[in-house]
Amino acid sequence: MTALKQQHWKLLAALSDGLPQHVSALSKNIGLRPHQINCLWQQMPPHVRGLLRQHDGQWRLVRPLAVFDETRLQQIGVEHGFQTALYHECTSSNDIVLDAAKNAPDQAQGLLVVAHQQSKGRGRQGRAWHNRLGECLMFSFGRVFEQRQHELGALALAVALACRNALFKLGVPAQIKWPNDLMVGCDKLGGILIETVRSGGKTVAVIGIGINFVLPKEVENATSVQAAFQTASSSSAVSADVLLSALLGDLNSVLARFEQNGFGVLADDYLAANRDYRRPVCLLQNGEILYEGVMAGVTAEGALRLQTGATERTIVSGEISLRPDNRPQPVQTASSGHYLLLDGGNSQLKWAWVEDGAIVHTGRSPYRDLSLLGAEWRERSDGLDIRIVGSAVCGEAKKALVAEQLSKPVEWHASMPQALGIRNHYRNVEEHGADRWFNALGSRRFTRNACVVVSCGTAVTVDALTDDNHYLGGTIMPGFHLMKEAMALKTANLNRPLGRVYPFPTTTANALASGIMDAVCGSILLMHARLKEKVGPDKPVDLIITGGGAPKVVQALPPVFALDNTVKIVDNLVIYGLLNWIQQQ
């Protein structure tokens, strides 16, 4: 949050459309002398201050900002039937409308709150919403419905459709990601948060909308309204005033249809605007893939219809996230059917059930008790011809424990000289760990760039794969627990619990934890630098990381590394490698 005064906001609003203004006109508008305006501008936040260009007394910003003049905002509100309130700084625009709704529904109906900065902005699933001044158009409004809250499940989809329609008319090629994210390709343009209050026998929906107006510098995988115009080589970017007016117009139109006839009359338009309709998608919960399939449509209540093989599932939003499956979809040959895929690690077994090329269920157990695998086999294999394919580094004794739970033999596969177009440069392929090989094959589901593939398990492996599919090999080092055990066994006074990771640890426990993490991160950074040098400085090198320690490792990497490179945490990467391999058979 900034400490700007009213005069700062007036100056920003006057310049926010990006058009040139003479300093004398600005001086008269704000009530200050020209030299005082210069002093005023020097007090702006750095990311705003650097946008100013001055020439022959003309001031202009190199790009528009989402900053409003209060009088003009009121005019926009009146045009569309809203009563407006402008907050330069607040906790959340949704909170303000919610407070009004809790007092009486009539106070929230048609109340439009626009915020320049929010200290506690939020999105779906409790995620924080961060933005810098002027980068994001943020507003909330109230609308009263006769229906109960559970009958408004598709409201978020209707709101997304209205916003998409307005953006599309302005020349922004926006699409919808179910249920209500606004996207341009794989980059997020905006989000919608709807909160409801039941009062006086009616439901007040507080509809919060945030749309990136300027490309946010501190947010990954994002785009903006202005970036869309630059991509289209258009010189006629819209102002925040024009954008807000267009959004309010389409919101009124679409929500009137929704209120009168329900979502059914909007469903076809929604699917036409949806980025993923009839395309392969992955559904995730807490970062783990629950289902893979094809988006078959939406229900009248707004739920997702997911086709997984011969089965159609209905998915409500809840805590589920959707991602497009942009991997090249192979022709289904031998992979059409039912599979059980096994990842035999050193300490535990992981598995996935596959139906017609899509993962429908995953599980894991320690080798000392594989009864869960046996129970699932008896339940799922009845009457089906299931092929069992696995990769293992666990040794023959543990493979035998797996076999005891299954009534069919397992096809255990080792590393290969070549597969899926990837050439293995390991000198002796027979001694190359199968997990490392199938991790490399699995990485191609998540990137086509050169990548460093890291597995954080009993051992930590750090491997290199070029963009033209040469697996170059990599390094092996002890995992977190092995490092700690080695220190405890071989070093006096270090047999103690690990502490926390700090940049400059000042206790022995923290020094141990930090040293172990630095060793892993250093190995990753070195391999990344080597691969970057190998493929060339102009080509991206991504990081694909798997295993139980992956989130902690990513958190410990230097922030600048995560900003400059694509970093993806993938659970069950070996499983995806096996799935890729069987789909090409």
C-alpha positions, -999 to +999 in steps of 0.1 A: +000+000+000+012+035-008+010+068+011-003+089-018-024+120-011-054+132-030-033+154-053-012+123-063-044+105-073-057+134-093-024+136-113-024+099-119-060+100-131-053+128-155-024+109-171-039+074-168-052+072-204-017+075-218-025+106-239-003+137-238-013+165-215+004+199-213+019+207-180+000+239-178-034+220-181-022+196-154-012+224-132-046+241-135-065+208-130-046+199-098-042+234-084-004+233-082+024+251-100+044+232-126+074+228-104+052+215-076+038+189-100+074+177-107+080+173-070+046+154-068+056+130-095+089+122-078+069+108-049+051+082-070+059+045-067+090+036-087+072+014-112+049+043-120+075+071-119+095+055-147+065+055-171+066+093-176+078+109-208+082+147-211+087+167-244+080+204-251+059+207-220+038+177-228+035+149-202+024+114-211+027+079-197+042+052-220+012+030-212-022+036-197-029+027-161-061+015-144-065+047-123-099+065-123-111+100-119-140+100-094-163+122-114-158+102-146-164+070-127-197+082-114-207+090-150-199+055-161-219+041-132-249+062-140-248+051-176-251+015-166-274+019-135-248+016-107-241+037-077-203+040-076-177+044-048-140+048-055-115+036-030-078+045-035-069+020-008-090-006+010-088-042+023-109-056-005-137-042-027-157-074-020-155-067+017-171-033+013-200-046-008-204-076+016-207-052+046-235-034+028-252-067+019-252-079+055-270-047+066-297-049+040-299-064+005-312-031-010-280-014+001-259-038-020-281-039-051-263-019-078-235-008-055-202-007-076-169-004-057-137+003-076-104-001-058-070+011-068-052-009-042-062-037-019-043-049+012-063-082+014-074-089-021-084-126-027-093-150-054-109-184-057-099-211-032-086-185-007-057-175-029-043-140-023-046-115-051-015-093-055-011-063-078+009-031-081-007+003-084-023+008-118-017-027-131-051-042-124-087-032-129-104-043-097-141-038-089-170-055-071-207-050-073-238-064-057-268-081-073-298-095-056-314-128-067-346-145-056-329-179-058-312-195-029-274-197-028-272-234-040-293-225-070-267-200-082-239-225-090-236-214-126-235-177-118-197-176-119-198-190-154-223-164-165-202-136-152-171-151-169-190-152-202-201-115-198-165-104-192-152-125-221-178-110-244-168-074-235-131-081-239-136-098-272-156-069-286-127-046-276-102-068-296-088-088-267-088-125-277-099-137-243-112-172-235-126-189-204-110-216-184-136-235-164-152-224-143-145-186-145-109-177-152-102-153-181-073-165-202-054-156-234-038-190-243-021-204-212-017-170-196-042-157-170-059-124-178-083-121-150-103-138-123-137-137-107-147-142-070-184-145-060-195-145-024-231-147-013-252-135+016-287-147+024-307-117+038-344-109+039-354-140+020-331-131-009-296-139-020-271-111-024-243-120-048-211-100-043-193-102-076-156-093-076-136-090-108-099-084-113-085-080-148-048-074-156-047-041-173-009-038-176+013-068-177+021-076-140+059-078-135+057-099-104+032-126-115+042-156-136+020-170-165+000-138-167-010-115-195-029-082-197-053-062-218-024-039-230-002-069-238-030-083-260-030-052-280+008-052-284+006-088-296-019-078-321+003-049-332-026-025-325-019+011-317-053+018-303-052+004-268-082+010-247-084+031-215-095+018-182-127+039-185-136+023-218-128-012-205-149-008-173-179+006-193-178-023-217-176-048-189-206-033-170-227-032-202-222-069-209-226-079-173-260-062-172-271-079-204-259-114-196-270-114-159-305-103-169-308-133-192-293-156-164-318-142-139-348-147-161-340-180-178-311-196-159-277-208-173-292-231-199-298-202-224-261-192-220-245-227-221-238-228-258-222-194-258-201-203-227-188-235-244-180-215-276-159-191-255-143-219-234-106-226-242-107-263-233-140-275-247-136-308-264-099-308-256-077-330-233-075-315-197-060-325-163-079-319-131-058-312-100-063-310-063-035-297-040-012-299-070-018-336-077-037-348-108-070-365-099-083-371-134-073-368-171-098-367-199-116-345-224-139-316-214-173-327-227-193-297-216-209-282-185-242-289-167-270-264-161-256-260-126-221-251-139-204-284-131-178-298-155-185-328-177-153-348-180-150-377-204-125-403-191-124-432-215-159-447-217-170-429-185-183-394-180-177-377-147-194-346-133-170-323-114-181-295-092-156-266-087-147-268-050-110-270-046-104-285-081-081-268-106-081-274-143-052-272-167-051-279-204-033-310-215-012-294-243+008-325-249+007-340-284-021-366-283-008-398-298-029-421-318-044-446-294-031-481-303-018-504-276-026-478-249-064-481-256-075-503-228-068-508-191-034-505-175-018-506-140+014-485-140+039-491-112+068-469-100+090-491-077+110-466-057+135-474-030+112-467-001+077-470-015+056-482-044+035-457-064+008-468-089-018-454-113-048-470-130-052-460-166-083-463-187-081-456-225-050-434-221-062-414-191-051-417-154-083-423-134-068-431-100-034-431-082-021-447-050+010-454-029+022-476-001+054-486+017+067-521+008+060-534+043+023-532+036+011-534+000-024-546+010-040-515-005-026-524-039-040-559-036-074-546-025-075-523-055-064-550-079-092-573-067-117-545-070-107-531-104-094-561-123-126-582-121-135-592-157-110-568-173-078-575-193-054-553-175-018-550-185+007-542-157+038-521-167+064-509-142+097-492-136+117-502-106+149-494-087+138-512-056+155-546-061+142-581-067+129-587-031+106-558-032+095-567-067+085-601-053+063-583-026+046-564-054+039-596-074+023-612-043-005-587-045-013-592-082-026-622-102-007-612-134+030-608-141+045-573-142+063-561-172+093-544-155+111-520-179+147-508-176+164-478-192+165-479-230+190-466-256+162-447-272+125-441-268+099-415-278+125-399-300+148-393-270+184-407-274+200-419-242+237-409-240+244-430-209+276-450-216+262-482-201+225-481-204+221-513-183+234-495-152+213-464-158+185-461-132+151-468-148+135-441-127+158-415-142+150-427-177+112-426-172+114-393-154+131-379-186+103-395-208+077-381-184+091-346-186+080-343-222+044-341-210+052-308-194+077-291-216+092-293-251+122-270-241+155-282-228+151-291-192+168-302-160+149-331-145+152-335-108+139-363-085+140-358-047+137-392-032+160-415-012+186-402-036+185-369-055+191-372-092+197-341-115+195-349-152+198-329-184+176-332-215+181-310-246+154-294-266+162-317-295+157-348-273+192-358-263+194-372-228+229-361-217+230-379-183+233-362-149+243-365-113+233-386-083+237-374-047+223-386-013+188-375-005+179-354+026+176-383+050+208-400+037+228-369+042+215-364+077+223-401+086+258-398+072+264-367+093+250-384+124+271-416+119+304-401+109+305-368+127+306-362+165+278-341+181+257-339+149+232-367+157+203-343+162+170-333+145+173-310+116+163-274+120+150-249+094+166-235+063+180-200+067+203-179+045+227-174+075+220-201+100+231-195+135+224-228+152+238-262+145+204-277+137+196-249+113+231-252+098+226-288+091+193-283+074+206-253+054+237-271+043+218-301+030+194-279+011+222-257-003+239-289-016+207-299-035+200-264-048+236-259-058+236-291-078+204-280-096+218-245-104+251-259-117+233-284-140+210-257-152+239-234-160+257-262-179+227-271-199+221-234-207+256-232-220+251-264-240+219-254-258+227-217-262+218-186-242+188-177-263+169-209-256+149-215-224+159-242-200+130-254-178+132-272-144+109-302-139+111-315-103+094-344-087+095-363-053+084-355-018+110-328-012+103-309-044+082-281-029+108-273-003+136-273-029+117-249-051+111-226-022+148-226-013+160-218-049+170-181-054+139-160-062+156-146-093+160-181-107+122-188-103+114-155-119+137-160-149+129-197-156+099-220-158+098-243-127+072-271-126+066-295-097+052-327-109+041-356-088+044-392-101+068-382-130+079-418-135+042-427-140+039-401-167+070-415-184+055-450-184+022-436-197+040-417-225+059-449-234+028-472-236+010-446-257+036-449-283+036-487-285 
